[in-house]
C-alpha cells in the first residue's frame, strides 16, 4: 500500500503525516498558542475582493502584535460566560457546567435516544465521571455547529460500540499468540502521575512506535486497532475513575506529553498513514473532549516551523490546549512547573537518548499503559477460565463483525484534512515548487529564527515570478 506519488509529494505527505500522528490522542486536535485567529478570516475575504493577502512574514508579525493584547482580550472574554463554556477553569481544573443552550441540546439528545429506542451503555455512564450528563455534554461540545450534528455523532458512536463490542472489549482477547501480546506491551507510553488539578499525565514516545513489526505481525490491522480501543476503555474505568475520586470531582480529560525525540520524516509509508488515520478517526469520533492540556517536547525544527504557520488556521479553543516546550534542562524545569508536585516526570525521561526510551520509567516501576490494560484483560479471562488467545474460529467471526466497517465522522471535514489542505496552501503561497520549499528548509536548518526561513520562502517566490 505504499504511495506511488513522486518523491516531492511523498516528502510533503510524510511531513503532514508526521504531524498527524503526533498531534492526535484521546479525540482532540491541538495547537500551541493562546493568540487570536480572527485576522485570517479577513485575509480570505481580501483574496475574494481582489486584494493580495498578507505574506506569511506579515502574518507572523501580526501574530506577535496580537499576543501583546492577549491579556486584555482574555480579561474581557472572562466576563462573557458563553465564550468560556468549553474552556477549563484554570484555577480549579473543573470541566465547566453546561450553559442554558447546552442544557437544551442535552435534552434534545435524550429525546433522540428515547425516540430511537437507544440508551447509553453503563460504560458511558460511570457515576464518578459525571454519568450520563457529562457524556452528553461532551458530544454537544464536540459538535457546536448544531444539535443535529451532535446527535449524529452520538448515534454513530453507539452504532460503532455495538458493532465492535466495545462495551465487552475488556472481557475478551483479540490476540492470537504471545508474540503479539509482547508487541503490544512494547509500545512506550506511560501514565506518570497527576497534574496540579488532578488530571492523569500520559507521556507518549511518538517516534518509538514499532511500526514494522505491527504491520508485519498483525495479519488484520483491525485487531491492532481493537487493542488500542481496549486501552481507551481501560483508561475510562481504571484511570479516570480513580483520578475523579482522588480529586473530588469528575475528571474525564488527560494531560498528554508528546516526546518527539528521534522523529524522522522518512519512515511513514502509505500503510502507516492508513492505520494512523483509522486510529485517529476512532478516537476523535468516539471519545470527544478528552484532552485537558498537551505538551510537545523535543520537537524537530521542521515540525516547529510548519506548525508556526498552520496554527493560524485553527480556532482559539484548540490553541489553548497545547504548548511546544523545546528541549533541555530549561524545558524540563518549565514543564515540571506546569505539571506540579504530583507529576512523576523526571529529567531522565525527557532527555534520554532514543535507544534508552522507556528505561527511566521502568526504573521507577512504571509499566507501559498498553501492557497494564492487556494484563487487566488477561486477569478477567483467568477469572472465567477463558483462553488468553483467540481461537481461529473466533478470529474469523471477529473479522466478519467488522466486514465493510465504516469509520464515522459527523463533522463536515476531518481535522487532519484541513491541516493537509492548509499546508498545501502555505506551500503554494511561498513557492511553486515543493522541492525548492523543502530544500530551503534544509539550508536553514541551523537557524532558530523562523522569520529567516520565511524570508527565504518569499525570496524564492519572487525568483519564481521573475523566471516566468
Residue pairs with C-beta under 8 A, 6 or more apart in sequence:
1 269
1 270
1 271
1 274
2 269
2 270
2 271
3 9
3 10
3 13
3 269
3 270
3 273
5 13
8 433
8 434
8 435
8 438
9 434
11 265
11 434
11 435
11 438
12 423
12 424
12 427
12 434
12 438
13 268
13 273
14 265
14 266
14 268
15 265
15 302
15 306
15 423
16 416
16 419
16 420
16 423
17 268
17 272
17 273
17 276
18 263
18 265
18 268
18 303
19 303
19 306
19 307
19 310
19 419
20 276
20 277
20 280
20 416
20 419
21 206
21 268
21 272
21 276
22 206
22 258
22 260
22 263
22 296
22 303
23 29
23 30
23 258
24 30
24 280
24 283
24 284
24 416
25 202
25 204
25 256
25 258
25 283
25 291
25 294
26 232
26 253
26 254
26 256
26 283
26 287
26 290
26 291
27 142
27 283
27 284
27 285
27 286
27 287
27 288
27 289
27 290
27 291
28 284
28 288
28 289
28 290
28 291
28 318
28 321
29 284
29 314
29 318
29 415
30 291
30 294
30 318
30 321
30 322
31 311
31 314
31 318
31 319
31 320
31 321
31 322
32 296
32 307
32 311
32 319
32 322
32 323
32 324
33 63
33 67
33 311
33 319
34 67
34 70
34 74
34 316
34 319
34 320
35 63
35 66
35 67
35 70
35 316
35 319
36 66
36 70
36 73
36 316
37 312
37 313
37 314
37 315
37 316
37 319
39 59
39 62
39 66
40 59
40 312
40 313
43 53
43 54
43 59
44 53
46 52
46 53
47 53
54 62
55 429
55 454
55 458
56 309
56 426
56 429
56 430
56 454
56 457
56 458
57 451
57 454
57 455
57 458
59 309
59 312
60 308
60 450
60 451
60 454
63 312
77 83
77 84
78 84
81 99
82 99
82 101
84 96
85 96
85 98
85 99
85 102
85 141
86 96
86 141
86 144
86 289
86 317
87 96
87 317
87 320
88 94
88 95
88 96
88 197
88 253
88 292
89 96
92 197
93 195
93 196
93 197
93 198
93 199
93 247
93 251
93 292
94 197
94 249
95 130
95 134
95 137
95 250
95 251
95 252
95 253
95 289
98 106
98 133
98 137
98 140
102 137
102 140
102 141
104 147
105 140
105 147
105 150
106 133
106 136
106 137
106 140
108 147
108 150
108 151
109 136
109 139
109 140
109 147
109 150
109 151
109 154
110 136
112 118
112 151
112 154
112 155
113 119
113 120
113 154
116 155
118 155
118 158
120 132
120 135
120 158
121 158
121 161
121 167
122 167
123 166
123 167
123 233
123 236
123 237
124 132
124 135
125 131
125 132
125 135
126 236
126 237
126 240
126 241
128 240
128 241
128 244
128 245
128 250
129 135
129 236
129 240
129 241
129 244
129 250
129 251
129 252
130 137
130 250
130 252
134 250
134 252
136 154
138 252
138 288
138 289
138 290
139 150
139 153
139 154
139 157
139 288
140 147
140 150
141 288
141 289
142 150
142 153
142 288
142 289
143 149
143 150
143 152
143 153
143 410
143 411
145 412
149 410
149 411
150 410
152 410
153 285
153 288
153 408
153 410
153 411
156 285
156 408
156 410
157 285
157 286
157 408
159 408
160 166
160 282
160 285
160 286
160 408
161 167
161 286
163 401
163 402
163 405
164 226
164 229
164 401
164 402
164 405
165 172
165 401
166 229
166 233
166 286
169 226
169 229
169 230
169 233
170 230
170 233
170 234
170 237
170 373
170 376
170 377
170 380
171 377
171 380
171 381
171 384
172 377
172 381
172 386
172 390
173 377
173 378
173 381
173 386
173 387
173 388
173 389
173 390
174 223
174 226
174 227
174 230
174 390
174 398
175 181
175 184
175 223
175 227
175 374
175 388
175 389
175 390
176 223
176 389
176 390
176 395
177 389
178 389
179 217
180 217
180 218
180 223
181 374
181 388
183 210
183 213
183 214
183 217
184 224
184 227
184 370
184 371
184 374
185 368
185 370
185 371
185 374
186 210
186 368
187 208
187 209
187 210
187 368
187 370
188 204
188 205
188 208
188 357
188 358
188 361
188 368
189 202
189 203
189 204
189 205
189 368
189 369
189 370
190 202
190 203
190 358
190 361
190 366
190 367
190 368
190 369
191 200
191 201
191 202
191 239
191 366
191 369
191 372
192 201
192 202
192 203
192 257
192 343
192 344
192 345
192 349
192 361
192 366
193 200
193 201
193 339
193 342
193 343
193 344
193 345
194 200
194 201
194 243
194 246
194 340
194 342
194 343
195 201
195 255
195 292
195 293
195 338
195 339
195 340
195 342
195 343
196 339
196 340
196 342
197 247
197 292
198 243
198 246
198 247
198 251
199 243
199 251
199 253
199 254
199 255
199 292
199 293
200 239
200 240
200 243
200 251
200 254
200 255
201 254
201 255
201 257
201 339
201 343
201 344
201 345
202 254
202 255
202 256
202 257
202 369
203 256
203 257
203 259
203 345
203 349
203 361
204 256
204 257
204 258
204 259
205 259
205 261
205 357
205 358
206 258
206 259
206 260
206 263
207 259
207 260
207 261
207 262
207 263
207 264
207 354
208 262
208 354
208 357
208 358
211 267
211 272
214 221
214 224
214 275
215 221
215 271
215 272
215 275
218 224
220 395
220 399
221 275
221 278
222 399
222 402
222 405
223 395
223 398
224 275
225 275
225 278
225 279
225 282
226 398
227 370
227 374
228 279
228 282
228 283
228 370
229 282
230 373
230 374
230 377
231 369
231 370
231 373
232 283
232 287
234 372
234 373
234 376
234 377
235 254
235 369
235 373
238 373
238 376
239 254
240 251
240 252
240 254
243 251
244 250
244 251
244 252
252 289
252 290
253 289
253 290
253 291
253 292
254 290
254 291
254 292
255 292
255 293
255 294
255 295
255 339
256 291
256 293
256 294
256 295
257 294
257 295
257 297
257 335
257 345
257 350
258 294
258 295
258 296
258 297
259 297
259 298
259 349
259 350
259 357
260 296
260 297
260 298
260 299
260 300
260 303
261 297
261 298
261 352
261 354
261 357
262 354
262 357
263 299
263 300
263 303
265 302
277 416
278 407
280 414
280 416
281 407
281 408
281 409
281 414
282 407
284 409
284 414
284 415
285 407
285 408
285 409
285 410
286 408
291 321
292 321
293 321
293 322
293 323
293 338
294 321
294 322
294 323
295 322
295 323
295 325
295 335
295 338
296 303
296 322
296 323
296 324
296 325
297 325
297 326
297 327
297 331
297 335
297 350
298 327
298 331
298 350
299 324
299 326
299 327
301 445
301 448
302 441
304 324
304 450
305 441
305 450
305 453
306 423
307 324
308 450
309 426
310 419
310 422
310 423
310 426
311 319
313 418
313 419
313 422
323 338
325 331
325 334
325 335
327 350
327 351
328 351
329 347
329 351
331 350
332 345
332 347
332 350
332 351
335 345
335 350
336 343
336 345
339 345
344 364
344 366
346 360
346 364
348 360
349 360
349 361
352 359
352 360
358 368
378 388
381 387
381 388
382 388
390 398
427 434
427 437
429 461
430 437
430 454
430 457
430 458
430 460
430 461
431 437
431 440
431 457
431 460
431 461
431 464
432 461
432 464
433 460
433 464
436 460
436 464
437 457
437 460
440 453
440 456
440 457
440 460
441 453
443 456
444 452
444 453
444 456
447 453
